[in-house]
Every structure is written in structure tokens, then in C-alpha cells.
Amino acid sequence: MKQLFFIVLLAVTVPSYAEGRTTIKQSAQQSEVEQELLKLEREWLDAYVRRDAAAMDRIVADDFTITYPNGAVITKAQTMADLKQPGPADPSLTFTTEDTKVRLYADTAVLTGRVIERRRRDNREVTTPSRYTDTYVRRKGRWQVVASQLGRLPPERTTITLDPRVYDAYVGQYEIAGNRTLTIMKEGNALMAQSTGQPKYELFPESETRFFIKGVEVQFIFIRDDAGRASHVVVQQGSQDAQVRRKIK
């Protein structure tokens, strides 16, 4: 009876041990694939920076498309043509990624995260953060990116401390088309903005004349007259044309 019990126990234990080893092996293989994809993603970004057409051709599939935040859809052929344009690479251009996650579905992989583009323009650094979704497919044992989608994120901004008395020069009403107004007001030590029929938002200073709204890609730039009081405010929202609003009250 004891011998029979031992045989039954062995029959149950051996498959469980084998299944455990299979699971560990599968996890290790998945980790290797994830590392391979992350390495490929880094090489792809570096190809943009170095204008490396050979690397781009290797990583990007022939049926690749990338969709930009403004809705433009660019193909591999267009990307390659741009890289082959005469002229040196921009030495100030860099790409860094954050919060990258890899999801595997057999021979398809989806990578999501944040990418931050930095370059210098007019002697100042311009930072453009985006949220991305990249889709890779494994064909004939080789991974290539087949699609990319970018969504623009509000740029990172730094708030400075100002004497609230500075805000007095900006308080008032500014004209907007359609009999609407933009009202700039003080509430305690905060500067607030509210358009007709819209919620009220706090404006945060990044210089004495330049302000922004947190979480929204909008800037307010006040233009002062010779007396130091605001005569206009420039409202810049994302990539749209700047709107100049005249102070009317």
C-alpha cells in the first residue's frame, strides 16, 4: 500500500516539476524578447538622431506608417527620403524614453511610453514630450516596427516666484471675437484667467510676463506699455497660431 502511494505521489510531482521548469523557461524567453525590443527601439531613435538610413531601413518595415499629433501620416519611403536629404545631423537633437512598457502577443509586440525630444532653437533648449504607441511584428524571425502613433503632451515648465503686486498690471478684460472677453483677475496671491462661458484657471509664472496653465499646452504672454501696464496678451495654444488680445478694460 505504501509503495502504491509513493508511485501515485511521484506521478503527480514529476509533471508539476516539469511544468514549473517550462514556465520559468517561457518567462526567461519573454524577458529576452522584451530586452531585444527595447534595444531595437533605442537603435531606431538613434537612427533619427544620426540620420542613419541603413539602420532605419533595417528596423522599419516597408509597410510602416507613423501618425504625428497634427494628424500627418508619414510612410517609410517618406522617412527614408527625409534622412537622405543633404545636410548634417542636428548635434543638439536627443530622444529619451520613460515609462516604457512591452506587451507581447505571439509575433506582435506593442510598446508604450513617453518620449522626450530635446533640441536647441534660437539659443534655448526646446523640450517636446509625447506619448507613443509603437507596434512591432516578427517576420521570418526578425522584429520590425510597422506602426507608430504620437500624442503631444504639455511641455515641462518651471514655475518661478513673483511678487503678487506684479499681477496688478495684468488685471482687466481683453477682447475675444464674438462679443466674448478674456478676464484676468487676482484671487489672493494667484493670477486667474477666465474666458466667457469657460471655467476659471490659475496662471503660473515662468517669467515676469510669461504664464502657463498646468496640464494644458497654453501660454499667456503679457505685453506692457511704457507705463508698465499690460496693453495686450498673446495667447499661444499648442501648435496653433498665436492670438493677440487687446486690453479693453
C-alpha positions in Angstrom: 0.0 0.0 0.0 2.8 2.4 0.9 4.6 1.5 -2.4 1.4 2.3 -4.3 1.0 5.7 -2.5 4.7 6.6 -3.4 4.1 5.7 -7.1 1.0 7.9 -7.2 2.8 10.8 -5.4 5.7 10.5 -7.9 3.3 10.6 -10.8 1.8 13.8 -9.5 5.0 15.5 -8.5 7.1 14.9 -11.7 4.6 16.7 -14.1 4.3 19.6 -11.7 8.1 20.0 -11.6 8.3 19.8 -15.4 5.5 22.4 -15.8 7.4 24.7 -13.4 10.5 24.4 -15.4 8.5 25.1 -18.6 7.0 28.3 -17.0 10.4 29.5 -15.9 11.8 28.9 -19.4 8.9 30.8 -21.1 9.4 33.7 -18.7 13.1 33.9 -19.5 12.4 33.8 -23.2 9.8 36.5 -22.9 12.3 38.7 -21.0 14.9 38.2 -23.7 12.4 39.3 -26.3 11.4 42.3 -24.3 15.1 43.3 -24.0 15.6 42.8 -27.7 12.6 45.1 -28.5 13.8 47.8 -26.1 17.3 47.7 -27.7 15.7 47.9 -31.1 13.6 50.9 -30.0 16.7 52.7 -28.8 18.5 52.0 -32.1 15.5 53.3 -34.0 15.6 56.6 -32.1 19.3 56.9 -32.6 18.8 56.4 -36.3 16.7 59.5 -36.4 19.4 61.5 -34.5 22.3 60.3 -36.6 20.3 60.3 -39.9 21.4 56.7 -40.3 19.4 55.5 -43.3 20.9 51.9 -43.2 19.7 51.4 -39.6 16.3 52.9 -40.3 15.8 50.6 -43.3 16.7 47.6 -41.1 14.4 48.5 -38.2 11.4 49.9 -40.1 9.1 47.6 -42.1 8.3 48.5 -45.7 4.6 49.0 -44.8 5.4 51.3 -41.8 3.4 54.4 -41.0 3.8 57.0 -38.3 1.0 59.3 -37.2 2.0 62.6 -35.7 0.0 64.7 -33.2 -1.1 67.1 -36.0 -2.7 64.2 -37.9 0.0 63.8 -40.5 0.7 60.2 -41.6 4.3 59.5 -42.9 5.4 56.3 -44.6 8.7 54.6 -44.6 9.5 55.9 -48.1 9.0 59.5 -46.9 11.0 58.9 -43.8 13.9 57.4 -45.8 13.8 60.3 -48.3 14.0 62.8 -45.4 17.0 61.1 -43.9 18.8 61.1 -47.2 18.4 64.9 -47.6 21.8 66.6 -47.8 23.0 68.4 -44.7 24.5 67.4 -41.3 22.6 65.9 -38.4 21.4 68.3 -35.7 24.0 67.9 -32.9 21.6 69.2 -30.3 18.9 66.7 -31.0 18.3 63.9 -28.4 15.5 61.5 -27.6 14.9 59.9 -24.2 12.2 57.5 -23.3 10.4 57.0 -20.0 7.8 54.6 -18.5 8.2 52.2 -21.4 6.0 49.0 -21.2 6.2 46.0 -23.6 3.2 43.7 -24.3 3.8 40.6 -26.3 1.1 38.8 -28.4 3.0 35.9 -30.1 4.6 37.5 -33.1 3.3 41.0 -32.3 4.5 43.4 -29.7 3.1 46.8 -28.5 5.5 49.3 -26.8 4.0 52.3 -25.0 5.6 55.1 -23.0 6.8 58.7 -23.1 9.4 60.1 -25.5 11.1 63.5 -24.8 12.6 65.3 -27.8 15.2 68.0 -26.9 16.9 70.3 -29.3 18.3 73.9 -29.3 16.5 76.7 -31.2 17.4 80.3 -31.0 20.0 79.7 -28.3 17.5 78.0 -26.0 16.6 74.4 -25.3 13.2 73.3 -26.6 11.6 70.2 -25.0 8.8 68.3 -26.7 7.3 65.4 -24.7 4.9 63.0 -26.4 3.1 59.8 -25.5 3.8 57.0 -28.0 2.5 53.6 -29.1 4.8 51.5 -31.3 3.7 48.2 -32.9 6.3 45.6 -33.9 5.8 42.4 -35.9 8.2 39.5 -36.1 8.5 38.3 -39.7 10.9 35.4 -40.7 12.4 35.6 -37.2 13.1 39.4 -37.3 11.3 42.2 -35.4 10.4 45.4 -37.3 8.2 48.3 -36.4 5.1 48.6 -38.6 3.2 51.5 -36.9 3.8 54.4 -34.5 1.4 56.8 -33.0 2.4 60.0 -31.2 0.3 62.1 -28.9 1.7 65.5 -27.8 1.9 66.1 -24.0 2.1 69.6 -22.4 5.8 70.6 -22.2 7.5 70.5 -18.8 7.6 74.0 -17.3 9.1 75.5 -14.2 7.2 77.9 -12.0 9.0 80.9 -10.5 8.0 83.0 -7.5 6.8 86.6 -8.2 5.6 89.4 -6.0 1.8 89.3 -6.4 1.8 93.0 -6.9 3.3 92.4 -10.4 -0.1 90.9 -11.3 -1.9 94.2 -10.8 -0.6 95.4 -14.2 -2.3 92.5 -16.0 -5.7 92.5 -14.3 -8.5 93.5 -16.7 -10.6 92.4 -19.7 -9.2 91.5 -23.1 -11.3 91.3 -26.3 -12.1 88.0 -28.0 -14.0 87.6 -31.2 -17.8 87.1 -31.0 -18.5 89.6 -28.2 -16.6 87.4 -25.7 -13.9 88.5 -23.3 -10.9 87.1 -21.5 -10.9 88.2 -17.9 -7.6 88.3 -16.0 -8.1 88.7 -12.2 -6.3 88.3 -8.9 -7.6 85.9 -6.2 -5.4 86.2 -3.1 -1.8 85.8 -4.4 -2.9 83.9 -7.5 -3.5 85.2 -11.1 -6.5 83.7 -12.7 -7.9 83.7 -16.3 -11.4 83.1 -17.5 -13.0 83.3 -20.9 -16.7 84.0 -21.4 -18.6 80.8 -20.6 -15.5 78.9 -19.7 -14.0 77.6 -16.3 -11.6 79.7 -14.4 -7.9 78.6 -14.5 -4.9 79.7 -12.4 -1.9 81.1 -14.4 1.5 80.1 -13.2 4.5 82.4 -13.9 7.6 81.2 -15.7 8.9 84.7 -16.1 7.6 88.2 -15.1 5.5 88.4 -18.3 5.0 84.7 -19.4 2.5 82.4 -17.7 1.0 79.0 -18.3 -1.8 76.7 -17.2 -0.8 73.4 -15.7 -1.8 70.3 -17.6 -2.8 72.3 -20.7 -0.5 73.4 -23.5 -1.4 77.1 -23.3 0.8 80.1 -22.7 -0.1 83.7 -21.8 2.4 86.4 -22.7 1.6 89.9 -21.5 2.8 92.9 -23.5 3.3 96.1 -21.4 3.2 99.7 -22.4 5.7 102.4 -21.4 3.9 102.8 -18.1 4.4 99.2 -17.3 0.7 98.2 -17.6 -0.5 95.4 -19.9 -1.9 96.6 -23.3 -2.2 93.2 -24.9 -1.9 89.5 -24.1 -0.6 86.9 -26.5 -2.3 83.5 -26.1 -0.4 80.6 -27.6 -2.2 77.2 -27.6 -0.1 74.2 -28.8 1.0 74.5 -32.4 -1.9 76.8 -33.3 -1.2 80.4 -34.4 -0.8 82.8 -31.5 -3.8 85.0 -30.8 -3.2 88.7 -29.7 -5.9 90.0 -27.4 -6.2 93.8 -26.8 -7.0 95.0 -23.3 -10.3 96.8 -23.3 -10.9 97.5 -19.6 
